[in-house]
C-alpha cells in the first residue's frame, strides 16, 4: 500500500519521494524476522534489476551472492508473483501493479478503486512497472493455444496446454495458479540451460491470470 510519507520516515527509505510503500507479509518466518528486528525494515526486491523475481532462497543466492550478508532460508513463495500494489495517496485508491489480489477484489471493498494506465514517458509509480522487467536472457514469446513453430531446438514451453513439440524443456501446468507460481523459476531454469526462446501460453486475464499476463508481457518486451 503506497501512503504519504510522514516526517518520521527518513528520505533514504523513500528515495527522496514524499510517498512510501508499506506491507506486512503473512509468511511466518518473515514475521518472526521483523519481530526480532524490533523496527520497521526497508526492503527492496531481492533480485538484480530486470531479472526474473526470485521465488526461492536459492534464486536470491544466485543473484546476490557476495552482495548481501545473509539469506533467510525459507520455503518457496506461496503465490509466485509479486504483491499487488495500491496507491492510497489520492482521492480514490489506484491499482498500480497487478498481483494475487485482483482489481475486482479491491473494488469489492472500495468500489471507486481504479487501475493505473501508464503513459509511455511517464515515470514508473511502482516497482515492476518498467518496460524491461522480469526478463530472462532468453527471448520470451507469448502464444495462443494453437501456435505453431518449425523447430523446437534451444526452446522451451510453459502453459496450461500440452506441449505439442519436442521442446528441450517444458512445463505443463494444471491451473493458472500453478502457472503463475512456476513461471519465474521456469525462466531461471531456462537461463541455466542456455535456452534461447521461451514460448509462454496466454491465459484469460481474470484473477491471478491478469497478474500473470502482465508479467509475461513485460518479460516479452525485455
Beta strands, then each sheet from edge to edge (+ up, - down):
strand 1: 2-4
strand 2: 19-21
strand 3: 85-87
strand 4: 94-97
strand 5: 114-115
strand 6: 139-143
strand 7: 155-159
strand 8: 169-172
strand 9: 197-201
sheet 1: 1+ 2-
sheet 2: 3+ 4- 5-
sheet 3: 6+ 9+ 7+ 8+
end
